[in-house]
Amino acid sequence: MALMSDAYEVTEDFRMILKAERGGVPPTVKLDGAYKFVDDLYKLIPGGAPSLLKCTKLSVEGEQIEFKAGVVIIGKVTIKNGSGKLKFLKKGVYEDTTVEL
């Protein structure tokens, strides 16, 4: 997910590099085991990866979560869904928080 986000950019010679704004430190992204395959990751972010440019750490716990387009993660954020039912993380800015869906 981090590589798909705005924390990285593709150079003119087609290398994937961390954006200078990150100060050489990539965001830490920890996904639930339900998202270990690429197809499952695309179910998590069908509208594209969230903004992780200012993210320190993102943790996603539980299955059946879908990030809507326009999600911005800042600092340390944990997203949880223990319901077993499909839940949506709405467009918006999430900063240093835990979101229980």
C-alpha positions in Angstrom: 0.0 0.0 0.0 2.8 2.4 0.9 4.4 2.1 -2.6 1.0 2.9 -4.2 0.6 6.0 -2.1 1.8 9.6 -2.5 4.7 8.9 -0.1 6.6 7.5 -3.1 7.2 8.8 -6.6 8.5 7.4 -9.9 11.6 9.0 -11.3 12.2 9.9 -14.9 14.3 6.7 -15.2 11.3 4.7 -13.7 12.7 4.1 -10.2 10.3 4.1 -7.3 11.7 6.5 -4.6 10.6 7.9 -1.3 9.5 11.5 -1.7 12.0 14.1 -0.2 9.3 15.4 2.2 9.5 12.1 4.0 13.1 12.9 5.2 14.3 9.4 4.2 11.9 7.6 6.5 9.1 5.5 4.9 5.7 5.1 6.5 5.2 1.9 8.4 2.1 0.0 7.1 0.9 -3.1 9.0 -2.1 -4.8 7.3 -4.3 -7.6 8.7 -3.4 -11.0 7.3 -6.6 -10.8 5.3 -4.8 -8.5 2.9 -1.6 -10.5 2.2 -2.4 -11.0 -1.4 -2.5 -8.2 -4.0 -6.1 -8.9 -5.0 -7.2 -8.6 -1.4 -5.2 -5.3 -1.1 -7.2 -3.9 -4.1 -10.4 -4.7 -2.3 -9.2 -2.6 0.7 -8.3 0.4 -1.6 -10.5 0.2 -4.7 -10.5 4.0 -5.0 -6.7 4.1 -4.7 -4.3 4.2 -1.8 -4.8 6.8 0.9 -2.4 9.7 1.3 0.5 8.5 3.4 2.8 11.5 2.8 2.5 12.5 6.5 1.9 9.1 7.9 4.2 7.6 10.6 2.4 4.3 11.0 -0.9 2.9 9.7 -2.3 -0.4 11.1 -5.3 -2.1 9.7 -7.0 -4.7 11.9 -9.8 -7.0 10.8 -11.4 -7.9 7.5 -14.1 -6.3 5.4 -12.7 -2.8 5.4 -12.8 -0.5 2.4 -11.0 2.8 2.2 -13.0 5.4 0.2 -11.1 7.8 -2.2 -9.8 10.9 -0.4 -8.5 9.3 2.8 -5.5 11.1 4.3 -3.5 9.5 7.1 -1.3 11.7 9.3 0.8 10.4 12.2 -0.1 7.1 13.8 -3.5 5.7 12.8 -5.2 2.4 13.5 -8.3 1.2 11.6 -10.3 -1.6 13.2 -13.2 -3.7 12.1 -14.2 -6.6 14.4 -17.7 -6.9 13.1 -17.0 -9.2 10.2 -19.3 -7.0 8.1 -18.1 -4.7 5.3 -17.4 -1.2 6.7 -16.2 1.9 4.9 -13.5 4.4 6.0 -15.0 7.6 4.7 -13.1 10.4 2.8 -11.4 12.6 5.3 -8.3 13.3 7.4 -7.4 10.9 10.1 -4.6 12.1 12.5 -3.1 10.2 15.4 -6.3 8.2 16.1 -7.9 4.8 16.3 -11.0 4.4 14.2 -13.4 1.5 15.1 -15.7 0.8 12.2 
